[in-house]
Amino acid sequence: MIKKSLAPLIVTLSFVACTLAGCSGSDADKAARETSAEITGKNMVEKGEKIKQQINRISESEIEKIQQDIRRGTYGEEQEGGNK
């Protein structure tokens, strides 16, 4: 199964490589690079990395906010106030 799906991928990548070799700097070159990036999943990996970085930034800011609340002695008061 893997061998059958790998063959068209190799042919496509070979075609893209040949196209890139003869079209540097043109619109065809740009289109071939974009197609190659889509086929290899580069765009999805980049989007995933951006999302991961956003999550890390949000997590870091939440951790900092909690640490500040702990220093002030106000951590948990918001939750307790809503439960009373």
N, C-alpha and C positions, 0 to 999 in steps of 0.2 A: 504494500500500500504506500509506504513512504517512498520507495523507489519510483513508483508511478507519478507521484506528485512532485518529486524532486527533479525529474527530467524536464518538464516544462519550465520550471523555475531556472534551471541552468541555461536552457536555450534562451529564455527571455533576458537573463542577465548578460549572456554573451552578446545578444543583439544590442542591448543598451550600451555595453562597453565598446562595441564597434561603432555605434552611432556617436558616442562621445568622442572617440578618437578623431573622427573626421569633421566634427562640427563645433569645435571649441569657439566660444564667444557668440554663438548665434542663438536664435530663438529655439531651434531644434535641440541645441545643447541644453538649454534650460529645461525644456519639456522632458528630455531624456533623463536629466538628473532628478526631476520631480517624480517621474515614473519609477525610477530606480529606488528612490527613497520610500515611495509608497509600497513597492513590492517587498522590500526588505524590512518594512515595519519601522523604519527610522523615525517617521513622523509620530507614530504612536508612542514610541519609547520617549521621545522628547516631550510630548504632551504629558505622559505619565510622570516624568521627572519634574516638570513644572508644577503639577498638582502635588507631588510629594513635597516640594519645597514650600508651597503655600501652606500645606498642612503643618509642616515643621515650624513655620513662622507663627501660625495661629497658636500652636501648642506652646511655643516659647513665650508668647505674649500672655497666654492664660496662666502659665506657671509663674511668670513675673507678677501678675496681678494677685495671685494667691499668696505669694511670698510677701508682697506688700501688705495684704490684709492680715497675714499672720503677725508681721512686725507691729502693725497698728493694734493688734488684738481684736480685730473685727471679723476675722474669718469665721464663717458659719452663722453669723448673726442674721444675714439676709434669709437663709433657709429657715432658721428658727422663727423669725418674725412672721413668715408666711404660714407656719404650722400652728401658731397660737390662736 
